[in-house]
Amino acid sequence: MLLAGCAKPPRIGHYLDSPQSLWRIRRVVFVELSAPDGYPRVAEETTDALFRALQEKQLFHLDVIDRTDPACQDLPLESRQAFTLAQLSAMRKSLGCDAILFGSVTGFQAYPRMRLGLYVRLLDLKDGKLVWAVDHHWDTTDKATERRIRRHFTSEMRSGYNPVRWRLGLLSPKLFQNFVADEVADTLPERPPPGQPVTPRRPRRRLSLGQEPTNISKS
């Protein structure tokens, strides 16, 4: 049972293989999100917001790389086919990391009905396992989303925004992107305290880049 006064967690569509598979990752390269037609700036700003939110979780070392970087030119990020071990090894060597985070802004609409869709995936390059994914759409006209924006900015925003205050999250694309990024990061578990062992678990069916998780949850 939830304790009285505890806020119900947002229902964000996401997949997590296991906390243990996440904690074993040390270094991640975040490839800049791809952009919807006509909104390259939205993808850039959402990438920046998500990078900040993930950095605050302190789960792994995170670097961002532009999609136009030469190291990304031969990466089949749009492929729907499973990667081979040779491709995984080549990416790991090219990027110098344990895992790759990539995805796209799947839709965007500005005020008065501000909406943003996001799909991101974290792929372990050692074995091709899909460790974490988020696939969700945020709409400021949705009452539940509006309530979460109000709670978020009431606690996070500095003073000096009167009389609009938290409603800036419904008006400003950048602040809305910050809210979305924080909700995405909140689908990740907290790292265990130092000294606490990472409990191994039984191997699970591996999911590769081209495969979609079958148990995306709303939790």
C-alpha positions as CSV (number, residue, x, y, z in Angstrom):
1,M,0.0,0.0,0.0
2,L,1.1,3.5,-0.7
3,L,1.8,5.7,2.3
4,A,-0.6,8.6,2.8
5,G,0.6,11.7,1.0
6,C,3.0,9.8,-1.4
7,A,2.5,10.9,-5.0
8,K,1.5,8.2,-7.5
9,P,4.4,7.6,-9.9
10,P,3.7,8.7,-13.5
11,R,2.6,6.0,-16.0
12,I,5.4,6.3,-18.5
13,G,5.7,3.6,-21.2
14,H,9.1,2.0,-20.6
15,Y,11.1,-1.3,-20.5
16,L,13.8,-2.3,-18.1
17,D,15.6,-5.7,-18.5
18,S,16.8,-5.6,-14.9
19,P,18.5,-3.1,-12.5
20,Q,21.5,-5.5,-12.4
21,S,22.0,-5.3,-16.2
22,L,21.9,-1.5,-15.9
23,W,24.3,-1.2,-13.0
24,R,27.0,-3.3,-14.8
25,I,27.2,-0.7,-17.5
26,R,30.0,1.8,-16.9
27,R,30.3,4.0,-20.0
28,V,27.5,5.1,-22.3
29,V,27.6,7.1,-25.5
30,F,24.4,9.0,-26.2
31,V,23.9,9.6,-29.9
32,E,21.9,12.8,-30.5
33,L,18.2,12.2,-31.0
34,S,17.0,12.2,-34.6
35,A,14.5,15.0,-35.4
36,P,11.0,15.1,-36.7
37,D,10.6,16.9,-40.0
38,G,11.0,20.6,-39.6
39,Y,12.0,20.5,-35.9
40,P,15.8,19.8,-35.7
41,R,16.1,22.3,-32.8
42,V,13.6,20.3,-30.8
43,A,15.7,17.1,-31.1
44,E,18.8,19.1,-30.1
45,E,17.2,20.7,-27.0
46,T,15.5,17.4,-25.9
47,T,18.9,15.7,-26.2
48,D,20.5,18.3,-24.0
49,A,17.6,18.1,-21.4
50,L,17.8,14.3,-21.3
51,F,21.6,14.3,-21.0
52,R,21.3,16.6,-17.9
53,A,18.6,14.5,-16.3
54,L,20.5,11.3,-16.8
55,Q,23.7,12.8,-15.5
56,E,21.9,13.7,-12.3
57,K,21.1,10.0,-11.8
58,Q,24.8,9.2,-11.7
59,L,24.3,5.6,-13.0
60,F,27.1,5.6,-15.6
61,H,29.6,7.8,-17.3
62,L,27.7,9.5,-20.2
63,D,29.0,11.2,-23.3
64,V,27.0,12.9,-26.1
65,I,27.9,12.6,-29.7
66,D,26.4,14.4,-32.6
67,R,24.7,12.3,-35.3
68,T,26.9,14.0,-37.9
69,D,30.1,12.9,-36.1
70,P,32.2,10.6,-38.4
71,A,32.0,7.9,-35.7
72,C,28.3,7.7,-36.3
73,Q,28.2,7.7,-40.1
74,D,28.3,3.9,-40.4
75,L,26.1,3.1,-37.4
76,P,22.9,1.5,-38.6
77,L,20.8,3.3,-36.0
78,E,17.7,3.2,-38.1
79,S,17.9,-0.5,-38.8
80,R,15.1,-2.8,-37.7
81,Q,17.4,-5.9,-38.0
82,A,19.2,-7.4,-35.1
83,F,22.9,-6.5,-34.9
84,T,25.5,-9.2,-35.4
85,L,28.3,-9.7,-32.9
86,A,30.7,-8.3,-35.4
87,Q,28.6,-5.1,-35.7
88,L,28.4,-4.8,-31.9
89,S,32.1,-5.2,-31.6
90,A,32.8,-2.6,-34.3
91,M,30.5,-0.1,-32.5
92,R,32.1,-0.7,-29.2
93,K,35.5,-0.2,-30.6
94,S,34.5,2.9,-32.6
95,L,32.7,4.6,-29.8
96,G,34.8,3.3,-26.9
97,C,31.9,2.5,-24.6
98,D,29.9,-0.4,-23.0
99,A,26.5,0.7,-24.3
100,I,24.9,3.1,-26.7
101,L,21.8,5.3,-26.1
102,F,19.9,6.4,-29.1
103,G,16.4,7.2,-30.4
104,S,14.2,9.9,-31.8
105,V,11.7,12.6,-31.1
106,T,8.7,10.9,-32.7
107,G,6.5,14.0,-32.7
108,F,6.2,17.6,-31.6
109,Q,3.6,20.3,-31.5
110,A,4.0,23.8,-30.0
111,Y,1.6,25.8,-27.9
112,P,-1.4,26.0,-27.4
113,R,-1.5,22.2,-27.5
114,M,2.1,21.3,-26.7
115,R,3.0,17.7,-27.3
116,L,6.1,15.7,-27.6
117,G,6.8,12.0,-28.4
118,L,10.0,10.3,-27.5
119,Y,11.5,6.9,-28.2
120,V,14.9,6.0,-26.7
121,R,16.8,2.7,-26.3
122,L,19.9,1.7,-24.3
123,L,21.7,-1.2,-25.9
124,D,24.5,-3.2,-24.2
125,L,27.2,-3.5,-26.9
126,K,28.8,-6.6,-25.2
127,D,25.9,-8.9,-26.0
128,G,23.3,-6.8,-27.9
129,K,20.9,-6.9,-25.0
130,L,18.2,-4.1,-24.8
131,V,18.7,-2.9,-21.3
132,W,16.2,0.0,-21.1
133,A,13.8,1.8,-23.4
134,V,11.2,4.5,-23.2
135,D,8.3,5.0,-25.7
136,H,5.9,7.6,-24.6
137,H,3.9,10.7,-25.8
138,W,3.3,13.7,-23.5
139,D,0.4,16.1,-24.1
140,T,-0.2,19.2,-22.1
141,T,-3.9,19.1,-22.6
142,D,-4.0,15.8,-20.7
143,K,-5.1,16.6,-17.2
144,A,-2.9,13.9,-15.5
145,T,0.1,15.4,-17.4
146,E,-0.8,18.9,-16.4
147,R,-1.0,17.8,-12.7
148,R,2.5,16.3,-13.0
149,I,3.8,19.5,-14.6
150,R,2.4,21.5,-11.8
151,R,4.0,19.3,-9.1
152,H,7.3,19.3,-11.0
153,F,7.7,23.0,-11.5
154,T,6.2,24.0,-8.1
155,S,9.1,22.1,-6.5
156,E,11.8,22.7,-9.1
157,M,11.4,26.3,-10.4
158,R,13.0,29.3,-8.8
159,S,11.1,32.3,-7.6
160,G,10.5,35.2,-9.9
161,Y,8.1,33.5,-12.3
162,N,4.9,35.1,-11.0
163,P,2.1,35.2,-12.0
164,V,2.6,32.4,-14.5
165,R,4.9,30.2,-12.3
166,W,4.4,26.5,-13.1
167,R,2.2,27.3,-16.1
168,L,5.4,28.1,-18.0
169,G,5.8,24.4,-18.3
170,L,2.7,24.5,-20.5
171,L,3.9,27.4,-22.5
172,S,7.7,27.1,-22.9
173,P,8.9,24.2,-25.2
174,K,12.3,24.2,-23.4
175,L,10.8,23.9,-19.9
176,F,8.4,21.3,-21.2
177,Q,11.4,19.3,-22.6
178,N,13.0,19.5,-19.2
179,F,9.9,18.1,-17.6
180,V,9.8,15.2,-20.1
181,A,13.5,14.5,-19.6
182,D,13.1,14.3,-15.8
183,E,10.1,11.9,-16.2
184,V,12.2,9.7,-18.6
185,A,15.1,9.6,-16.1
186,D,12.7,8.7,-13.3
187,T,11.9,5.4,-15.0
188,L,15.5,4.3,-14.1
189,P,16.2,2.7,-10.7
190,E,18.6,4.3,-8.2
191,R,22.1,2.8,-7.9
192,P,22.6,0.7,-4.8
193,P,24.7,2.3,-2.0
194,P,28.5,1.8,-2.3
195,G,29.6,-1.6,-1.1
196,Q,26.3,-3.3,-1.8
197,P,26.9,-6.2,-4.2
198,V,25.0,-6.3,-7.5
199,T,23.0,-9.5,-7.3
200,P,23.4,-11.6,-10.4
201,R,20.2,-13.0,-12.0
202,R,19.4,-15.7,-14.4
203,P,20.0,-15.0,-18.0
204,R,17.0,-13.7,-19.9
205,R,16.1,-13.9,-23.6
206,R,18.3,-11.3,-25.3
207,L,16.8,-8.5,-27.3
208,S,18.8,-6.8,-30.0
209,L,18.5,-3.4,-31.6
210,G,16.0,-4.5,-34.2
211,Q,13.7,-6.2,-31.7
212,E,10.9,-4.5,-29.8
213,P,10.4,-5.4,-26.1
214,T,7.2,-7.2,-25.5
215,N,6.6,-6.0,-22.0
216,I,6.8,-2.2,-22.2
217,S,5.1,-1.2,-19.0
218,K,3.2,1.8,-17.9
219,S,4.7,2.3,-14.5
